[in-house]
């Protein structure tokens, strides 16, 4: 096993994927609907995922993949101990469709179910977030750190609306806006789960939570936040389970715990 080689090969592929996203964002797109009218996919999502998988397979034929666009809707995700690349080829597809420049490729390598390598790349704003287990987190090669904020009343908090319009899920989203808006400095949402997590890692936001995301939205962000000194938990305060479709990350354990006792919980069907 050669983690340096895995990192270098994936780094080149992530940069190539970024070139496609940057080149296409302002052009007309073929848009297809997935689970509902606000859950979209474009031909670029599919091409980027194929480019990444083909590039890895050519070098490391025994590696496995969990990719957003190759996992059929409703299919159960199989995470084994084999080296597995978890890929969201375009996270923030809705932003990409509208040419809002908060969109990225998100890639994580898990070996024996432990995340070793993570990349989140927004090629439009030229922000490349990278991390390796135990080696810190970086943006464009420079080390990044969470804010360290411990108090909810001074926090900038992120919550996404998500890509489901299920009334039960929407009720929870609105309840949480109501619970937190008057208790924090401000609420934000970039439209990309992966980039929201990077903002916590960068110290630009203090915490982020979302229900209904998938493993490909958060696997890379989880490592980047932890390597930047932050915490990633289940929103009820327990250990993060990447397949649970629930995430809470924060700049400190104190802040994460304060959020987890107030938050209105939602338990989607697991990945
Ligand atoms: C989406 C995220 C969005 C989040 C959704 C979904 P996609 O990913 O980026 O911010 O709210 O749950 O996961 O579909 O653009 O890759």
py3Dmol code that shows the C-alpha trace and the ligand (Angstrom):
import py3Dmol

protein = """\
ATOM      1  CA  UNK A   1       0.000   0.000   0.000  1.00  0.00           C
ATOM      2  CA  UNK A   2       1.473   3.315  -1.047  1.00  0.00           C
ATOM      3  CA  UNK A   3      -0.561   6.242   0.220  1.00  0.00           C
ATOM      4  CA  UNK A   4       1.803   8.786  -1.390  1.00  0.00           C
ATOM      5  CA  UNK A   5       1.178   7.244  -4.791  1.00  0.00           C
ATOM      6  CA  UNK A   6      -2.599   7.089  -4.224  1.00  0.00           C
ATOM      7  CA  UNK A   7      -2.521  10.763  -3.218  1.00  0.00           C
ATOM      8  CA  UNK A   8      -0.503  11.871  -6.263  1.00  0.00           C
ATOM      9  CA  UNK A   9      -2.640   9.955  -8.776  1.00  0.00           C
ATOM     10  CA  UNK A  10      -5.889  11.251  -7.229  1.00  0.00           C
ATOM     11  CA  UNK A  11      -4.513  14.810  -7.031  1.00  0.00           C
ATOM     12  CA  UNK A  12      -3.933  14.862 -10.822  1.00  0.00           C
ATOM     13  CA  UNK A  13      -7.394  13.421 -11.514  1.00  0.00           C
ATOM     14  CA  UNK A  14      -9.070  15.931  -9.184  1.00  0.00           C
ATOM     15  CA  UNK A  15      -7.318  18.775 -11.030  1.00  0.00           C
ATOM     16  CA  UNK A  16      -8.459  17.360 -14.409  1.00  0.00           C
ATOM     17  CA  UNK A  17     -12.012  17.064 -13.066  1.00  0.00           C
ATOM     18  CA  UNK A  18     -11.786  20.674 -11.900  1.00  0.00           C
ATOM     19  CA  UNK A  19     -10.833  21.772 -15.432  1.00  0.00           C
ATOM     20  CA  UNK A  20     -14.065  20.203 -16.745  1.00  0.00           C
ATOM     21  CA  UNK A  21     -16.216  21.883 -14.066  1.00  0.00           C
ATOM     22  CA  UNK A  22     -14.583  25.318 -14.618  1.00  0.00           C
ATOM     23  CA  UNK A  23     -14.899  25.012 -18.386  1.00  0.00           C
ATOM     24  CA  UNK A  24     -18.582  23.977 -18.314  1.00  0.00           C
ATOM     25  CA  UNK A  25     -20.077  26.070 -15.521  1.00  0.00           C
ATOM     26  CA  UNK A  26     -21.040  29.007 -17.745  1.00  0.00           C
ATOM     27  CA  UNK A  27     -22.241  26.903 -20.704  1.00  0.00           C
ATOM     28  CA  UNK A  28     -25.674  25.432 -21.458  1.00  0.00           C
ATOM     29  CA  UNK A  29     -26.099  22.021 -19.796  1.00  0.00           C
ATOM     30  CA  UNK A  30     -28.074  18.819 -20.269  1.00  0.00           C
ATOM     31  CA  UNK A  31     -29.975  18.581 -16.998  1.00  0.00           C
ATOM     32  CA  UNK A  32     -31.695  15.430 -15.745  1.00  0.00           C
ATOM     33  CA  UNK A  33     -33.930  14.962 -12.706  1.00  0.00           C
ATOM     34  CA  UNK A  34     -33.095  12.281 -10.098  1.00  0.00           C
ATOM     35  CA  UNK A  35     -35.244  11.677  -6.983  1.00  0.00           C
ATOM     36  CA  UNK A  36     -37.307  14.905  -7.330  1.00  0.00           C
ATOM     37  CA  UNK A  37     -37.388  18.187  -9.263  1.00  0.00           C
ATOM     38  CA  UNK A  38     -34.654  19.780  -7.147  1.00  0.00           C
ATOM     39  CA  UNK A  39     -32.329  16.760  -7.197  1.00  0.00           C
ATOM     40  CA  UNK A  40     -30.438  17.244 -10.464  1.00  0.00           C
ATOM     41  CA  UNK A  41     -27.641  15.647 -12.430  1.00  0.00           C
ATOM     42  CA  UNK A  42     -25.872  16.906 -15.558  1.00  0.00           C
ATOM     43  CA  UNK A  43     -23.774  15.150 -18.179  1.00  0.00           C
ATOM     44  CA  UNK A  44     -20.752  16.810 -16.516  1.00  0.00           C
ATOM     45  CA  UNK A  45     -21.444  15.033 -13.179  1.00  0.00           C
ATOM     46  CA  UNK A  46     -21.403  11.713 -15.043  1.00  0.00           C
ATOM     47  CA  UNK A  47     -18.278  12.546 -17.090  1.00  0.00           C
ATOM     48  CA  UNK A  48     -16.309  13.712 -14.071  1.00  0.00           C
ATOM     49  CA  UNK A  49     -17.181  10.559 -12.114  1.00  0.00           C
ATOM     50  CA  UNK A  50     -16.135   8.366 -15.075  1.00  0.00           C
ATOM     51  CA  UNK A  51     -12.886  10.279 -15.567  1.00  0.00           C
ATOM     52  CA  UNK A  52     -11.958   9.794 -11.919  1.00  0.00           C
ATOM     53  CA  UNK A  53     -12.931   6.117 -11.744  1.00  0.00           C
ATOM     54  CA  UNK A  54     -11.217   5.237 -15.052  1.00  0.00           C
ATOM     55  CA  UNK A  55      -8.037   7.022 -13.950  1.00  0.00           C
ATOM     56  CA  UNK A  56      -7.899   5.195 -10.609  1.00  0.00           C
ATOM     57  CA  UNK A  57      -8.786   1.798 -12.123  1.00  0.00           C
ATOM     58  CA  UNK A  58      -6.005   2.136 -14.714  1.00  0.00           C
ATOM     59  CA  UNK A  59      -3.443   2.480 -11.900  1.00  0.00           C
ATOM     60  CA  UNK A  60      -5.020   0.515  -9.040  1.00  0.00           C
ATOM     61  CA  UNK A  61      -7.346  -2.117 -10.543  1.00  0.00           C
ATOM     62  CA  UNK A  62      -8.352  -3.617  -7.187  1.00  0.00           C
ATOM     63  CA  UNK A  63      -9.622  -0.336  -5.715  1.00  0.00           C
ATOM     64  CA  UNK A  64     -13.375   0.019  -5.246  1.00  0.00           C
ATOM     65  CA  UNK A  65     -15.702   3.015  -5.608  1.00  0.00           C
ATOM     66  CA  UNK A  66     -18.786   4.556  -4.086  1.00  0.00           C
ATOM     67  CA  UNK A  67     -19.799   7.251  -6.553  1.00  0.00           C
ATOM     68  CA  UNK A  68     -22.871   9.463  -6.385  1.00  0.00           C
ATOM     69  CA  UNK A  69     -23.774   9.000 -10.043  1.00  0.00           C
ATOM     70  CA  UNK A  70     -23.040   5.271 -10.268  1.00  0.00           C
ATOM     71  CA  UNK A  71     -25.047   4.432  -7.148  1.00  0.00           C
ATOM     72  CA  UNK A  72     -28.615   3.979  -8.319  1.00  0.00           C
ATOM     73  CA  UNK A  73     -31.269   5.740  -6.347  1.00  0.00           C
ATOM     74  CA  UNK A  74     -32.313   3.700  -3.312  1.00  0.00           C
ATOM     75  CA  UNK A  75     -29.494   1.142  -3.767  1.00  0.00           C
ATOM     76  CA  UNK A  76     -27.703   0.260  -0.500  1.00  0.00           C
ATOM     77  CA  UNK A  77     -24.086   1.391  -0.359  1.00  0.00           C
ATOM     78  CA  UNK A  78     -21.534  -1.408   0.214  1.00  0.00           C
ATOM     79  CA  UNK A  79     -18.587  -0.109   2.227  1.00  0.00           C
ATOM     80  CA  UNK A  80     -15.989  -2.860   2.693  1.00  0.00           C
ATOM     81  CA  UNK A  81     -12.446  -2.922   4.122  1.00  0.00           C
ATOM     82  CA  UNK A  82     -10.942  -2.660   0.600  1.00  0.00           C
ATOM     83  CA  UNK A  83      -9.429   0.654  -0.498  1.00  0.00           C
ATOM     84  CA  UNK A  84     -12.559   2.574  -1.556  1.00  0.00           C
ATOM     85  CA  UNK A  85     -12.787   5.957  -3.258  1.00  0.00           C
ATOM     86  CA  UNK A  86     -15.934   7.850  -2.247  1.00  0.00           C
ATOM     87  CA  UNK A  87     -16.726  10.406  -4.951  1.00  0.00           C
ATOM     88  CA  UNK A  88     -19.165  13.248  -5.416  1.00  0.00           C
ATOM     89  CA  UNK A  89     -18.153  14.406  -8.909  1.00  0.00           C
ATOM     90  CA  UNK A  90     -20.025  17.716  -8.606  1.00  0.00           C
ATOM     91  CA  UNK A  91     -21.220  18.617  -5.124  1.00  0.00           C
ATOM     92  CA  UNK A  92     -23.536  21.588  -5.400  1.00  0.00           C
ATOM     93  CA  UNK A  93     -25.002  20.436  -8.712  1.00  0.00           C
ATOM     94  CA  UNK A  94     -27.830  22.989  -8.355  1.00  0.00           C
ATOM     95  CA  UNK A  95     -25.216  25.765  -8.037  1.00  0.00           C
ATOM     96  CA  UNK A  96     -23.364  24.363 -11.072  1.00  0.00           C
ATOM     97  CA  UNK A  97     -26.630  24.366 -13.078  1.00  0.00           C
ATOM     98  CA  UNK A  98     -27.183  28.038 -12.154  1.00  0.00           C
ATOM     99  CA  UNK A  99     -23.496  28.990 -12.570  1.00  0.00           C
ATOM    100  CA  UNK A 100     -23.261  29.963  -8.875  1.00  0.00           C
ATOM    101  CA  UNK A 101     -19.545  29.510  -8.240  1.00  0.00           C
ATOM    102  CA  UNK A 102     -19.863  27.388  -5.053  1.00  0.00           C
ATOM    103  CA  UNK A 103     -19.454  23.948  -6.536  1.00  0.00           C
ATOM    104  CA  UNK A 104     -16.753  21.338  -6.213  1.00  0.00           C
ATOM    105  CA  UNK A 105     -15.533  17.793  -6.647  1.00  0.00           C
ATOM    106  CA  UNK A 106     -15.283  15.845  -3.372  1.00  0.00           C
ATOM    107  CA  UNK A 107     -13.173  12.688  -3.091  1.00  0.00           C
ATOM    108  CA  UNK A 108     -12.133  10.563  -0.100  1.00  0.00           C
ATOM    109  CA  UNK A 109     -10.101   7.355   0.108  1.00  0.00           C
ATOM    110  CA  UNK A 110     -11.144   4.932   2.862  1.00  0.00           C
ATOM    111  CA  UNK A 111      -9.006   1.905   3.732  1.00  0.00           C
ATOM    112  CA  UNK A 112     -10.437  -0.537   6.257  1.00  0.00           C
ATOM    113  CA  UNK A 113     -13.237   2.024   6.628  1.00  0.00           C
ATOM    114  CA  UNK A 114     -10.809   4.705   7.857  1.00  0.00           C
ATOM    115  CA  UNK A 115     -10.491   7.876   5.799  1.00  0.00           C
ATOM    116  CA  UNK A 116      -6.861   8.374   4.761  1.00  0.00           C
ATOM    117  CA  UNK A 117      -6.995  11.004   2.000  1.00  0.00           C
ATOM    118  CA  UNK A 118      -9.455  13.789   1.167  1.00  0.00           C
ATOM    119  CA  UNK A 119      -9.802  16.358  -1.619  1.00  0.00           C
ATOM    120  CA  UNK A 120     -12.478  18.999  -2.062  1.00  0.00           C
ATOM    121  CA  UNK A 121     -11.809  21.259  -5.042  1.00  0.00           C
ATOM    122  CA  UNK A 122     -13.775  24.335  -6.099  1.00  0.00           C
ATOM    123  CA  UNK A 123     -12.087  25.090  -9.423  1.00  0.00           C
ATOM    124  CA  UNK A 124     -14.198  28.184 -10.121  1.00  0.00           C
ATOM    125  CA  UNK A 125     -12.920  30.036  -7.045  1.00  0.00           C
ATOM    126  CA  UNK A 126      -9.645  28.087  -7.135  1.00  0.00           C
ATOM    127  CA  UNK A 127      -9.966  26.638  -3.609  1.00  0.00           C
ATOM    128  CA  UNK A 128      -8.335  23.223  -3.243  1.00  0.00           C
ATOM    129  CA  UNK A 129      -8.813  21.657   0.200  1.00  0.00           C
ATOM    130  CA  UNK A 130      -6.647  18.621   0.976  1.00  0.00           C
ATOM    131  CA  UNK A 131      -6.001  16.396   3.977  1.00  0.00           C
ATOM    132  CA  UNK A 132      -4.237  13.188   4.902  1.00  0.00           C
ATOM    133  CA  UNK A 133      -4.869  11.389   8.179  1.00  0.00           C
ATOM    134  CA  UNK A 134      -2.561  12.743  10.875  1.00  0.00           C
ATOM    135  CA  UNK A 135      -0.967  15.346   8.593  1.00  0.00           C
ATOM    136  CA  UNK A 136      -3.218  18.404   8.897  1.00  0.00           C
ATOM    137  CA  UNK A 137      -5.571  20.141   6.477  1.00  0.00           C
ATOM    138  CA  UNK A 138      -4.651  22.621   3.753  1.00  0.00           C
ATOM    139  CA  UNK A 139      -6.185  25.090   1.318  1.00  0.00           C
ATOM    140  CA  UNK A 140      -4.090  25.605  -1.813  1.00  0.00           C
ATOM    141  CA  UNK A 141      -1.147  24.071   0.060  1.00  0.00           C
ATOM    142  CA  UNK A 142      -1.371  26.362   3.118  1.00  0.00           C
ATOM    143  CA  UNK A 143      -2.367  24.907   6.529  1.00  0.00           C
ATOM    144  CA  UNK A 144      -5.898  25.736   7.717  1.00  0.00           C
ATOM    145  CA  UNK A 145      -7.458  25.659  11.186  1.00  0.00           C
ATOM    146  CA  UNK A 146     -10.977  25.877  12.591  1.00  0.00           C
ATOM    147  CA  UNK A 147     -11.964  29.055  14.452  1.00  0.00           C
ATOM    148  CA  UNK A 148     -11.994  27.306  17.843  1.00  0.00           C
ATOM    149  CA  UNK A 149     -15.275  29.095  18.724  1.00  0.00           C
ATOM    150  CA  UNK A 150     -16.969  27.443  21.728  1.00  0.00           C
ATOM    151  CA  UNK A 151     -20.123  29.510  22.210  1.00  0.00           C
ATOM    152  CA  UNK A 152     -23.278  29.183  20.150  1.00  0.00           C
ATOM    153  CA  UNK A 153     -24.223  32.828  20.655  1.00  0.00           C
ATOM    154  CA  UNK A 154     -21.028  33.911  18.842  1.00  0.00           C
ATOM    155  CA  UNK A 155     -21.209  31.255  16.111  1.00  0.00           C
ATOM    156  CA  UNK A 156     -21.808  31.494  12.367  1.00  0.00           C
ATOM    157  CA  UNK A 157     -23.868  28.359  11.728  1.00  0.00           C
ATOM    158  CA  UNK A 158     -24.587  26.576   8.437  1.00  0.00           C
ATOM    159  CA  UNK A 159     -27.619  24.467   7.594  1.00  0.00           C
ATOM    160  CA  UNK A 160     -28.608  23.371   4.059  1.00  0.00           C
ATOM    161  CA  UNK A 161     -32.161  22.965   2.810  1.00  0.00           C
ATOM    162  CA  UNK A 162     -31.102  19.756   0.979  1.00  0.00           C
ATOM    163  CA  UNK A 163     -32.407  18.163  -2.211  1.00  0.00           C
ATOM    164  CA  UNK A 164     -35.545  16.546  -0.794  1.00  0.00           C
ATOM    165  CA  UNK A 165     -38.942  18.200  -0.647  1.00  0.00           C
ATOM    166  CA  UNK A 166     -40.388  15.555   1.653  1.00  0.00           C
ATOM    167  CA  UNK A 167     -42.730  17.538   3.976  1.00  0.00           C
ATOM    168  CA  UNK A 168     -41.497  15.788   7.134  1.00  0.00           C
ATOM    169  CA  UNK A 169     -37.862  16.633   6.272  1.00  0.00           C
ATOM    170  CA  UNK A 170     -38.747  20.244   5.314  1.00  0.00           C
ATOM    171  CA  UNK A 171     -40.541  20.693   8.645  1.00  0.00           C
ATOM    172  CA  UNK A 172     -37.328  19.770  10.496  1.00  0.00           C
ATOM    173  CA  UNK A 173     -35.246  22.160   8.366  1.00  0.00           C
ATOM    174  CA  UNK A 174     -37.619  25.048   9.140  1.00  0.00           C
ATOM    175  CA  UNK A 175     -37.805  24.103  12.824  1.00  0.00           C
ATOM    176  CA  UNK A 176     -34.022  24.214  13.036  1.00  0.00           C
ATOM    177  CA  UNK A 177     -33.853  27.625  11.347  1.00  0.00           C
ATOM    178  CA  UNK A 178     -36.367  28.776  13.953  1.00  0.00           C
ATOM    179  CA  UNK A 179     -34.489  27.217  16.878  1.00  0.00           C
ATOM    180  CA  UNK A 180     -31.071  28.579  15.914  1.00  0.00           C
ATOM    181  CA  UNK A 181     -31.549  31.887  14.070  1.00  0.00           C
ATOM    182  CA  UNK A 182     -32.169  33.890  17.251  1.00  0.00           C
ATOM    183  CA  UNK A 183     -29.370  32.107  19.141  1.00  0.00           C
ATOM    184  CA  UNK A 184     -26.405  32.607  16.762  1.00  0.00           C
ATOM    185  CA  UNK A 185     -24.504  35.406  15.024  1.00  0.00           C
ATOM    186  CA  UNK A 186     -25.896  34.227  11.670  1.00  0.00           C
ATOM    187  CA  UNK A 187     -27.132  31.305   9.562  1.00  0.00           C
ATOM    188  CA  UNK A 188     -25.616  30.500   6.142  1.00  0.00           C
ATOM    189  CA  UNK A 189     -25.837  27.866   3.366  1.00  0.00           C
ATOM    190  CA  UNK A 190     -23.516  27.679   0.340  1.00  0.00           C
ATOM    191  CA  UNK A 191     -25.478  24.977  -1.503  1.00  0.00           C
ATOM    192  CA  UNK A 192     -22.714  22.387  -1.240  1.00  0.00           C
ATOM    193  CA  UNK A 193     -22.452  20.137   1.796  1.00  0.00           C
ATOM    194  CA  UNK A 194     -18.744  19.546   1.110  1.00  0.00           C
ATOM    195  CA  UNK A 195     -17.918  23.260   0.821  1.00  0.00           C
ATOM    196  CA  UNK A 196     -19.944  24.046   3.959  1.00  0.00           C
ATOM    197  CA  UNK A 197     -17.682  21.632   5.837  1.00  0.00           C
ATOM    198  CA  UNK A 198     -14.604  23.249   4.290  1.00  0.00           C
ATOM    199  CA  UNK A 199     -15.776  26.636   5.593  1.00  0.00           C
ATOM    200  CA  UNK A 200     -15.770  25.174   9.124  1.00  0.00           C
ATOM    201  CA  UNK A 201     -12.279  23.744   8.495  1.00  0.00           C
ATOM    202  CA  UNK A 202     -11.113  27.148   7.245  1.00  0.00           C
ATOM    203  CA  UNK A 203     -12.472  28.986  10.291  1.00  0.00           C
ATOM    204  CA  UNK A 204     -14.909  30.965   8.098  1.00  0.00           C
ATOM    205  CA  UNK A 205     -17.934  29.301   9.709  1.00  0.00           C
ATOM    206  CA  UNK A 206     -18.141  27.737  13.166  1.00  0.00           C
ATOM    207  CA  UNK A 207     -20.490  24.785  12.650  1.00  0.00           C
ATOM    208  CA  UNK A 208     -22.546  22.993  10.023  1.00  0.00           C
ATOM    209  CA  UNK A 209     -25.268  20.364  10.202  1.00  0.00           C
ATOM    210  CA  UNK A 210     -27.468  18.592   7.701  1.00  0.00           C
ATOM    211  CA  UNK A 211     -29.830  15.621   7.525  1.00  0.00           C
ATOM    212  CA  UNK A 212     -30.316  13.635   4.305  1.00  0.00           C
ATOM    213  CA  UNK A 213     -26.797  13.984   2.902  1.00  0.00           C
ATOM    214  CA  UNK A 214     -24.990  10.864   1.642  1.00  0.00           C
ATOM    215  CA  UNK A 215     -21.553   9.405   2.332  1.00  0.00           C
ATOM    216  CA  UNK A 216     -20.147  11.058  -0.839  1.00  0.00           C
ATOM    217  CA  UNK A 217     -21.211  14.528   0.410  1.00  0.00           C
ATOM    218  CA  UNK A 218     -19.359  14.269   3.749  1.00  0.00           C
ATOM    219  CA  UNK A 219     -16.558  11.663   3.672  1.00  0.00           C
ATOM    220  CA  UNK A 220     -13.876  14.089   2.457  1.00  0.00           C
ATOM    221  CA  UNK A 221     -15.198  17.006   4.536  1.00  0.00           C
ATOM    222  CA  UNK A 222     -15.102  14.874   7.694  1.00  0.00           C
ATOM    223  CA  UNK A 223     -11.338  14.295   7.387  1.00  0.00           C
ATOM    224  CA  UNK A 224     -10.623  17.900   6.362  1.00  0.00           C
ATOM    225  CA  UNK A 225     -12.558  19.294   9.369  1.00  0.00           C
ATOM    226  CA  UNK A 226     -10.911  16.885  11.849  1.00  0.00           C
ATOM    227  CA  UNK A 227      -7.425  17.539  10.447  1.00  0.00           C
ATOM    228  CA  UNK A 228      -8.110  21.282  10.798  1.00  0.00           C
ATOM    229  CA  UNK A 229      -8.770  20.737  14.519  1.00  0.00           C
ATOM    230  CA  UNK A 230     -12.560  20.515  14.431  1.00  0.00           C
ATOM    231  CA  UNK A 231     -15.003  17.767  15.353  1.00  0.00           C
ATOM    232  CA  UNK A 232     -17.489  15.763  13.282  1.00  0.00           C
ATOM    233  CA  UNK A 233     -20.266  14.000  15.166  1.00  0.00           C
ATOM    234  CA  UNK A 234     -23.704  12.574  14.734  1.00  0.00           C
ATOM    235  CA  UNK A 235     -26.158  15.478  15.268  1.00  0.00           C
ATOM    236  CA  UNK A 236     -27.379  13.748  18.466  1.00  0.00           C
ATOM    237  CA  UNK A 237     -23.832  14.051  19.864  1.00  0.00           C
ATOM    238  CA  UNK A 238     -22.563  10.483  19.293  1.00  0.00           C
ATOM    239  CA  UNK A 239     -19.916   9.176  16.930  1.00  0.00           C
ATOM    240  CA  UNK A 240     -20.289  10.192  13.258  1.00  0.00           C
ATOM    241  CA  UNK A 241     -21.530   7.336  11.069  1.00  0.00           C
ATOM    242  CA  UNK A 242     -20.729   8.170   7.424  1.00  0.00           C
ATOM    243  CA  UNK A 243     -23.630   6.008   6.217  1.00  0.00           C
ATOM    244  CA  UNK A 244     -26.273   7.472   8.536  1.00  0.00           C
ATOM    245  CA  UNK A 245     -27.083  10.478   6.301  1.00  0.00           C
ATOM    246  CA  UNK A 246     -26.659  12.799   9.309  1.00  0.00           C
ATOM    247  CA  UNK A 247     -23.768  15.139  10.082  1.00  0.00           C
ATOM    248  CA  UNK A 248     -22.756  17.830  12.540  1.00  0.00           C
ATOM    249  CA  UNK A 249     -19.322  19.427  12.402  1.00  0.00           C
ATOM    250  CA  UNK A 250     -18.009  22.222  14.550  1.00  0.00           C
ATOM    251  CA  UNK A 251     -14.950  24.215  15.518  1.00  0.00           C
ATOM    252  CA  UNK A 252     -14.998  22.761  19.065  1.00  0.00           C
ATOM    253  CA  UNK A 253     -16.550  19.898  21.001  1.00  0.00           C
ATOM    254  CA  UNK A 254     -18.256  22.435  23.305  1.00  0.00           C
ATOM    255  CA  UNK A 255     -20.059  24.061  20.379  1.00  0.00           C
ATOM    256  CA  UNK A 256     -20.999  20.700  18.840  1.00  0.00           C
ATOM    257  CA  UNK A 257     -22.520  19.527  22.149  1.00  0.00           C
ATOM    258  CA  UNK A 258     -24.466  22.782  22.599  1.00  0.00           C
ATOM    259  CA  UNK A 259     -25.973  22.370  19.112  1.00  0.00           C
ATOM    260  CA  UNK A 260     -26.717  18.664  19.550  1.00  0.00           C
ATOM    261  CA  UNK A 261     -28.938  19.212  22.606  1.00  0.00           C
ATOM    262  CA  UNK A 262     -31.012  21.924  20.895  1.00  0.00           C
ATOM    263  CA  UNK A 263     -31.349  20.532  17.388  1.00  0.00           C
ATOM    264  CA  UNK A 264     -34.593  19.030  16.116  1.00  0.00           C
ATOM    265  CA  UNK A 265     -33.578  15.526  14.980  1.00  0.00           C
ATOM    266  CA  UNK A 266     -34.391  13.714  11.729  1.00  0.00           C
ATOM    267  CA  UNK A 267     -33.470  10.098  10.926  1.00  0.00           C
ATOM    268  CA  UNK A 268     -33.496   9.412   7.150  1.00  0.00           C
ATOM    269  CA  UNK A 269     -33.174   5.896   5.787  1.00  0.00           C
ATOM    270  CA  UNK A 270     -29.482   4.920   5.896  1.00  0.00           C
ATOM    271  CA  UNK A 271     -27.246   4.832   2.814  1.00  0.00           C
TER     272      UNK A 271
END
"""
ligand_1 = """\
16
LIG
C -26.183 18.137 -2.524
C -25.402 19.039 -1.625
C -26.365 20.023 -1.029
C -27.041 19.249 0.020
C -27.762 18.067 -0.538
C -26.991 17.285 -1.577
P -25.292 17.257 -4.919
O -25.292 17.314 -3.284
O -24.356 19.602 -2.042
O -25.740 21.097 -0.390
O -27.950 20.053 0.712
O -28.110 17.244 0.557
O -26.202 16.326 -1.011
O -26.575 16.580 -5.275
O -25.227 18.641 -5.426
O -24.105 16.442 -5.220
"""
view = py3Dmol.view(width=600, height=400)
view.addModel(protein, "pdb")
view.setStyle({"model": 0}, {"cartoon": {"style": "trace"}})
view.addModel(ligand_1, "xyz")
view.setStyle({"model": 1}, {"stick": {}})
view.zoomTo()
view.show()
